[in-house]
Every structure is written in structure tokens, then in C-alpha cells.
Amino acid sequence: MNDHAAPQAPPAAPHVLPASVLLGTAGSLLALTALTVAASRLDLGAFNVVLALAIAGLKASLVAMFFMHLKYENRFQAVVFASALFFAALFVGFVVFDTTQYQPAVRAATEAAAAAAPR
């Protein structure tokens, strides 16, 4: 029997952020939430959705970088996060392209139903 144990890596210590970083991140999230509310009150046409998704993506990135400590991890986690964002944007793009194909038919059906409704 071998009395020599295999060398083990030291336990990973948690990365502790200063309160100023956490409060700054929370303040940024609150400011971006206020910006989202302000942007929702503007009529920017189709750009409203793009702006809201951009702000939401920025807020998600802040949460991932600071609250989930992704900024301080190795680069593999950053690649996984970036890949997830890419595929999420790709899927949202597919949904947007798909819904724009049906908009004329939906408008025509709505107008026809409104015209056929008794007054």
C-alpha cells in the first residue's frame, strides 16, 4: 500500500468584491432600469424593441460580470457566456424575422374583423 497521497490543489478561495463595486453595480442597474422606463415612453417605432433589448443585454452583462464574478474567472467562462449571448441574439433575430412576415396578414385580419363588427 502506498502511503503517499496524490498532491491536491489548494481549495479555491472565493473572490470577495468591495462594497463600493457592488453598490456601483446596483446603482448602474437602477439607472439602466430608469432608462428602460424612459425609453418605453418614447415612440421610436421598430427601434423600441432594439433599444429595450440592448439595455437588457447590458444589464445582464453587468449582473454576470460583477454579481456572478465572471469578470474575475478564467476566460473559458467568458467564452461560454459570449456564446450564450450570441445564440440568444440569434434566436431573438429568428423570432423577429418570423413575426415581420405575418404582420401584413395580421393587420388585414384585424381591419376585416373591425369592419365586419356591428356598430
C-alpha positions as CSV (number, residue, x, y, z in Angstrom):
1,M,0.0,0.0,0.0
2,N,1.3,3.4,-0.9
3,D,1.3,5.9,2.0
4,H,1.9,8.9,-0.3
5,A,-1.3,10.7,-1.2
6,A,-1.6,12.4,-4.6
7,P,-1.0,16.1,-4.3
8,Q,-4.2,18.1,-4.2
9,A,-4.8,21.6,-5.3
10,P,-5.5,24.1,-2.6
11,P,-9.2,24.9,-2.1
12,A,-10.3,27.8,-4.2
13,A,-10.9,31.0,-2.2
14,P,-14.0,33.0,-3.0
15,H,-13.4,36.3,-4.7
16,V,-14.8,39.0,-2.4
17,L,-15.7,42.3,-4.0
18,P,-15.6,45.5,-2.1
19,A,-19.0,47.1,-1.2
20,S,-18.2,50.1,-3.5
21,V,-18.1,47.8,-6.6
22,L,-21.4,46.1,-5.6
23,L,-23.1,49.3,-4.8
24,G,-21.8,50.9,-8.0
25,T,-23.1,47.9,-10.0
26,A,-26.5,48.1,-8.2
27,G,-26.7,51.9,-9.0
28,S,-25.9,51.2,-12.6
29,L,-28.6,48.6,-12.8
30,L,-31.1,51.1,-11.3
31,A,-30.1,53.8,-13.7
32,L,-30.4,51.4,-16.6
33,T,-33.9,50.4,-15.3
34,A,-34.9,54.1,-15.3
35,L,-33.5,54.4,-18.8
36,T,-35.6,51.5,-19.9
37,V,-38.8,53.1,-18.4
38,A,-37.9,56.4,-20.1
39,A,-37.3,54.7,-23.4
40,S,-40.6,52.9,-23.2
41,R,-42.4,56.2,-23.2
42,L,-40.8,57.3,-26.4
43,D,-42.2,56.3,-29.8
44,L,-39.3,55.1,-31.8
45,G,-41.2,52.7,-34.0
46,A,-39.4,49.4,-34.5
47,F,-36.3,50.7,-32.8
48,N,-38.1,50.5,-29.4
49,V,-37.6,46.7,-29.3
50,V,-33.9,47.1,-30.3
51,L,-33.3,49.7,-27.6
52,A,-35.0,47.7,-24.9
53,L,-33.1,44.5,-25.8
54,A,-29.8,46.4,-25.9
55,I,-30.4,47.9,-22.4
56,A,-31.5,44.4,-21.1
57,G,-28.3,42.9,-22.6
58,L,-26.2,45.5,-20.9
59,K,-27.9,44.9,-17.6
60,A,-27.5,41.1,-17.9
61,S,-23.8,41.6,-18.7
62,L,-23.3,43.7,-15.5
63,V,-25.0,41.1,-13.4
64,A,-22.9,38.3,-15.0
65,M,-19.6,40.2,-14.7
66,F,-19.9,41.5,-11.1
67,F,-22.6,39.7,-9.2
68,M,-21.7,36.3,-10.7
69,H,-17.9,37.2,-10.6
70,L,-17.4,36.3,-14.3
71,K,-15.0,39.2,-14.7
72,Y,-12.6,37.5,-12.3
73,E,-12.9,34.0,-13.6
74,N,-10.8,32.4,-16.3
75,R,-11.5,33.1,-20.0
76,F,-13.4,29.9,-20.6
77,Q,-16.4,31.1,-18.7
78,A,-16.3,34.3,-20.6
79,V,-16.3,32.4,-23.9
80,V,-19.3,30.3,-22.7
81,F,-21.2,33.5,-21.7
82,A,-20.4,35.2,-25.0
83,S,-21.6,32.1,-26.9
84,A,-24.8,32.1,-25.0
85,L,-25.4,35.7,-25.7
86,F,-24.7,35.1,-29.4
87,F,-27.2,32.3,-29.7
88,A,-29.8,34.2,-27.7
89,A,-29.4,37.1,-30.1
90,L,-29.6,34.7,-33.0
91,F,-32.9,33.1,-31.7
92,V,-34.4,36.5,-31.0
93,G,-33.5,37.6,-34.5
94,F,-35.2,34.5,-35.9
95,V,-38.4,35.3,-34.0
96,V,-38.3,39.0,-35.1
97,F,-37.8,38.0,-38.7
98,D,-40.6,35.4,-38.5
99,T,-43.1,37.8,-36.9
100,T,-42.5,40.5,-39.5
101,Q,-43.5,38.0,-42.2
102,Y,-47.0,37.8,-40.7
103,Q,-47.6,41.4,-39.8
104,P,-49.5,42.4,-43.0
105,A,-51.8,39.4,-42.7
106,V,-52.5,40.2,-39.0
107,R,-53.2,43.8,-39.8
108,A,-55.6,42.8,-42.7
109,A,-57.4,40.3,-40.5
110,T,-57.8,42.9,-37.7
111,E,-59.1,45.5,-40.1
112,A,-61.5,43.0,-41.7
113,A,-62.8,42.0,-38.3
114,A,-63.3,45.6,-37.3
115,A,-65.2,46.4,-40.5
116,A,-67.4,43.3,-40.1
117,A,-68.3,44.0,-36.5
118,P,-71.7,45.6,-35.9
119,R,-71.7,49.2,-34.8
